[in-house]
């Protein structure tokens, strides 16, 4: 059974990004429909897959990570506006039987992602 998961690592402090807010959108042309919003657990992960089973449909999606709010809450002195505020990642799901893992490595000044396992 396919599923979509995420995980965020705080590269400034060298720890999971516990407490970071994340939103998942399904994209349809220029429209973005909110599917789910959540706060990451103590391990920087969602408590359950973002999508799985019948809710995992082929298509285009966007994850939005509230990076600036997370780092401010953890004592980072960020300018206004911050260099990175909300980080959007657009990606496609083609195989509804596959596990798509979308990790984010983030600091207040940089981020990277990849398709994990």
N, C-alpha and C positions, 0 to 999 in steps of 0.2 A: 504494500500500500504506500502510495506516495505521500510526501509531507514537505512542508516548508518550515525551516527553523532559522533562528538567528542567535548571535552571541556577540557581545561587545567587550573588547579589552581596552582599558584605560592605559595608554602607553606613556602618559606623563607620570603616573603614580605606580605603574607596574602591577595593576590589579584588575579584576573584573569590574565592569562599569555598573555596579549594583545601584539601582534606583533611577537609571536613565529611562526617560520616556521615549517610546517608539510607536509609530503609527504605520499601518499597512493600508495601502490604497490599491484598488484595481483600476487600471487605466483603460479608457475607451476613447480613442482619438485624443482630443484635448481635455476631456473630462476625467476627473479623478474621484472615484467613489470610496469613501472611508469604509474599510472592511473591519478593522480592529485597531484599538489603541490599548497599550499596556505599559507597565513599568517592569523593567528587568529585575530579576531576583538577585540574591546574594552572590550568585555565580555569574552574573552578567548575562543570563539567559532568560527566555520566556519560560514560564512554568509548564507550558504545553505547546505543541506545534501551532504555528500561526494559521496554517491550513493543513488539512489532511482529509483523506477519504473523498467524499462527495464535494467538499468545499474547495478542494484543490483542482482548479480548472486551468486548462491551458490559456495563456494570455500574457498580457503585459501588466507588471505590478510596480509599485514604488514603496520602498521603506523609507521613512523619515525618522532620523535619529536626532533627539534634542540635545546636541552636544554642548552648546554654550551653557544652557541651564544646569546641566549635570556638572560641568567644571566649576561654575560659579558656586553651586551648592557644596562643592568640595574645596572651596577656599582659593580658587584661581582668580587673580585680579585681571579681569578682561576689560578691554576698552569698549566703548559704546560707539558704533556698533562693533560686535566682536568679529574677528577675522572669519571664524566659522560659527554659524548660529545653528540652524537646523540643516543636517546633511541628508540630502535626498539621494537614494540609489534606485535607479530604474533598471529593471531586469525582466527577462521573459522566462516563462515556464512552458516548455513544450511537451514534456513527457509526464503525464499525471501519475505514472507508477514509480517515478524516481524520487529520491530524497534530495531536495534542494536546500543547502545550508548556506546562508549569506552572513558571514562574519564581518565585523567592522573593527579595525584597529584605529583608535582615535586619540588625539591630543587636542588642545585648543588651537593648534596651528597646522595640523596635517591629519589625513586619514587615508586608509587603504582598505581594499576589500578583495575578495576572491570567491570562487565557488568552492566551498568546503565540502566535507564529507560527513 
